[in-house]
Amino acid sequence: MARETIQDQRRRLQRIMAALRAAYPQARCELDYSSPLQLLIATILSAQCTDRQVNIVTVDLFKKYRCAADYANAPLPQLEEDIRRIGLFRNKAKNIQAACRTLMEKHRGEVPRTMEELTELGGVGRKTANVVLGNAFNVNAGIVVDTHVARLAGRLGLSAQSAPEKIESALQELAPQENWTLLSHWLIWHGRRRCSARNPDCPGCEISAECPAGRKVLNPNLTPEQRKKMLARI
């Protein structure tokens, strides 16, 4: 089989996005927030933690801490206690406080709208900045690459890279910039609902025809044992 050209990949990604748009018309960030600051805090908390768990904790957290100054001035042990149910809570409390102190010192307590300014905040890397920019400000500065996006990019043959920055760069080359935020939502929703890490639902997948891994799994000539082994590898 001839190797896909970049143009072929772009056309295939367009078909993938159209199918995912139809499958998940309500795709969005699943963190609960009502302001850029709340989204920033929730995203910091979400590292190595489920959105569901973060949303449970932030119900009370956002009632108690209303602005950047509240986080910046809180006694650190108290902030740690308020997010104790979140994994890595001590480190995250320090990052939240450092970020909010920088917001107070350099941005009058407001969340900035550029990648450069956001990544200067404590505990904020490119992924977190992309979440905030794309969802709070509708700025398509990049593509969020979490575990779901990384997994699907590999399975779909869109990137052979393992580093998030390189996966993001590959996807940016293939997808129109106006779709960057939505692309991450579609892939994340599909990864959570259909294309799981250990047991992907290839027979029910809406994009199996565009997926090299899915086509291999659905090969009718495979025995059940071969299919099981292949599912464990993809």
Beta strands, then each sheet from edge to edge (+ up, - down):
end
